[in-house]
Amino acid sequence: MTQSLFSLTAKQVMQDAPVIPVIVLHEVAHAVLLARALVAGGIRMLEITLRTSAALECMRVIRAEVPEAIVGAGTVCSARDVDACLEAGARFVVSPGYTSQLGLACHARGLPLLPGVATASEIMQAQDDGYTELKFFPALQAGGVAVLKALYGPFSHIQFCPTGGITAQNAGEFLALPNVVCVGGSWLVPADALAQGDYARIEVLARQAAHLAPQNRAHRKT
């Protein structure tokens, strides 16, 4: 496996805080103030999803103006996406699913990847390509806590970041599992708070997320 150009691993991305925010930005003007609010609240791994035309430029300005933040890219689906995110300053990428082509592209570029999986077969494919830190997606729709408990038997060495349907109310149920290191969630950046420029509210949500289930940190694998 290629040495990461950024001295950052997928495991380190997952272990940094209990929650990785899933961020959809439509306006570059929101990017810096949002990133500063999240970092002030204790969340610095920021997944900017490639769901809007502004996403790549948002990564660039956050990387340039908020050095405390670690910019990542979400909804990465191809090698072309990987290259675009790398050029924009992303230090890790997250995908909704997994293909060997995507995995090999990230390996070749030394870019940490959290690949999305939902089944045992997908886990085995990602594992064959060298990935043991995975995103379980869509978490709630794919069976949630019950499925992750079942997967722990044959895949106790795999670590997950469940994403999809995770909220402040149910995050603790996932974080209590021995094979869950963190969760992905969009609740840290409510669309109405972003539209209103209510960054103080976002900072509060980030601070609450940064302290979710602290009792589980001790038993996580390192």
C-alpha positions in Angstrom: 0.0 0.0 0.0 1.3 3.4 -0.9 2.6 5.6 1.9 0.0 8.4 2.4 1.3 11.8 1.1 -0.4 13.5 4.0 0.7 11.3 6.9 -3.0 10.6 7.6 -4.7 7.3 7.7 -8.4 6.3 7.5 -8.2 5.1 11.1 -6.9 8.5 12.2 -9.8 10.2 10.4 -12.3 7.9 12.2 -10.7 8.2 15.6 -10.5 12.0 15.7 -14.0 12.6 17.0 -17.2 10.6 17.5 -18.8 12.2 14.5 -17.7 13.1 10.9 -20.1 15.8 9.7 -21.6 15.2 6.2 -21.7 18.7 4.7 -23.7 19.9 1.7 -22.6 23.4 0.6 -24.3 25.3 -2.1 -22.5 28.6 -1.6 -18.8 29.2 -1.2 -19.6 32.2 1.0 -20.7 29.8 3.8 -17.6 27.5 3.7 -15.1 29.4 5.9 -17.5 30.5 8.7 -19.0 27.0 8.8 -15.6 25.3 9.1 -14.6 27.7 11.8 -17.7 27.0 13.8 -17.2 23.2 13.5 -13.6 23.4 14.5 -14.4 25.7 17.4 -16.9 23.0 18.6 -14.2 20.3 18.5 -14.9 18.8 15.0 -12.1 19.2 12.5 -12.6 16.3 10.0 -15.0 17.8 7.5 -16.6 15.8 4.8 -17.7 18.1 2.0 -19.9 16.1 -0.3 -19.6 16.4 -4.1 -23.4 17.0 -4.4 -23.1 20.6 -5.5 -21.2 22.6 -8.0 -19.7 24.6 -5.2 -18.1 21.7 -3.4 -14.6 21.7 -4.8 -14.2 25.5 -4.4 -15.5 25.2 -0.8 -12.7 22.6 -0.1 -10.1 25.0 -1.6 -11.1 28.0 0.6 -11.4 26.0 3.8 -8.0 24.4 3.2 -6.6 27.9 2.6 -8.3 29.9 5.3 -9.0 27.4 8.1 -5.8 25.5 8.6 -7.1 23.8 11.8 -9.7 22.0 9.7 -8.9 18.7 7.9 -10.8 18.8 4.6 -12.3 15.7 3.2 -14.6 14.9 0.3 -17.7 12.8 0.3 -19.8 11.2 -2.5 -16.6 10.3 -4.3 -17.5 7.7 -6.9 -14.6 7.5 -9.5 -10.9 8.0 -10.1 -11.8 11.3 -11.8 -13.5 12.5 -8.6 -10.4 11.4 -6.6 -8.2 13.6 -8.7 -10.5 16.6 -8.6 -10.7 16.3 -4.8 -7.0 15.9 -4.4 -6.4 19.1 -6.5 -8.9 20.9 -4.3 -7.0 20.0 -1.2 -8.9 17.1 0.2 -6.9 15.0 2.7 -9.3 12.1 2.8 -12.2 10.9 0.7 -15.5 9.0 1.5 -17.5 7.0 -1.0 -21.1 5.8 -0.9 -20.1 2.4 -2.3 -17.0 0.6 -3.3 -15.2 -0.5 -6.5 -11.7 -1.9 -6.9 -11.0 0.9 -9.4 -11.8 3.5 -6.8 -9.8 1.8 -4.1 -6.8 1.3 -6.3 -7.0 5.0 -7.4 -6.8 6.1 -3.8 -4.0 3.7 -3.0 -2.0 5.0 -6.0 -2.4 8.6 -4.8 -1.8 7.9 -1.1 -5.2 9.3 -0.2 -7.1 7.8 2.7 -10.5 6.3 1.7 -13.5 5.4 3.8 -15.4 3.2 1.3 -19.1 2.6 1.6 -20.3 -1.0 2.1 -23.6 -2.5 3.1 -23.1 -6.3 2.7 -20.7 -9.0 3.7 -19.6 -9.4 0.0 -18.8 -5.7 -0.2 -16.8 -5.9 3.0 -14.8 -8.9 1.6 -14.1 -7.0 -1.7 -12.8 -3.9 0.2 -10.8 -6.1 2.5 -9.2 -7.9 -0.4 -8.0 -4.5 -1.7 -6.5 -3.5 1.7 -9.4 -1.6 3.3 -10.4 -2.4 6.9 -11.9 0.9 7.9 -15.2 1.2 6.2 -18.3 3.4 6.0 -21.5 1.4 6.6 -24.1 3.0 4.3 -27.0 3.6 4.3 -26.8 2.6 7.9 -30.4 2.7 9.1 -31.9 1.4 5.8 -29.3 -1.4 5.6 -30.3 -2.8 9.0 -28.6 -0.5 11.5 -27.3 -1.7 14.9 -28.7 -5.2 14.4 -26.7 -5.8 11.2 -23.5 -4.3 12.6 -23.8 -6.7 15.6 -24.2 -9.6 13.2 -21.2 -8.5 11.1 -19.0 -8.3 14.1 -18.8 -12.1 14.3 -17.1 -12.8 10.9 -15.5 -9.4 10.6 -14.4 -8.4 14.2 -11.3 -6.8 12.7 -13.2 -4.4 10.5 -14.0 -0.9 11.9 -17.0 1.1 10.7 -18.3 4.6 10.4 -22.1 4.1 10.0 -23.7 6.9 8.0 -27.3 7.4 6.8 -30.1 8.1 9.1 -27.8 8.8 12.1 -29.0 11.5 14.4 -28.0 13.0 17.8 -30.7 10.7 19.3 -29.5 7.4 17.9 -25.8 8.0 17.5 -25.0 6.6 20.9 -26.5 3.2 20.0 -24.1 2.9 17.2 -21.1 4.3 19.1 -21.6 1.7 21.8 -20.8 -1.2 19.3 -17.3 -2.5 19.5 -16.9 -2.4 15.7 -18.0 1.3 15.4 -15.4 4.0 15.8 -17.4 7.0 14.7 -20.6 7.9 12.8 -21.3 10.2 9.9 -24.1 12.7 10.3 -25.6 15.7 8.7 -27.4 17.0 11.8 -24.4 19.1 12.8 -25.1 21.4 9.8 -28.8 22.0 9.6 -29.9 23.6 6.3 -31.9 26.3 8.1 -29.0 27.2 10.4 -26.7 27.5 7.4 -29.1 29.6 5.4 -29.6 32.0 8.3 -25.9 32.2 9.1 -26.5 30.8 12.6 -22.9 29.6 13.1 -23.3 29.8 16.9 -25.9 27.1 16.7 -23.7 25.0 14.5 -20.8 25.4 17.0 -23.1 24.2 19.8 -24.1 21.1 17.8 -20.5 20.4 17.0 -19.5 20.6 20.7 -22.3 18.3 21.7 -21.3 15.8 18.9 -17.6 16.0 20.0 -18.6 14.7 23.4 -21.0 12.0 22.3 -20.5 8.7 24.2 -17.0 9.5 25.6 -17.1 6.3 27.7 -16.8 4.3 24.5 -13.4 5.8 23.5 -11.4 3.7 25.9 -12.4 0.3 24.4 -11.9 1.2 20.7 -9.1 -0.5 18.8 -6.0 1.4 18.1 
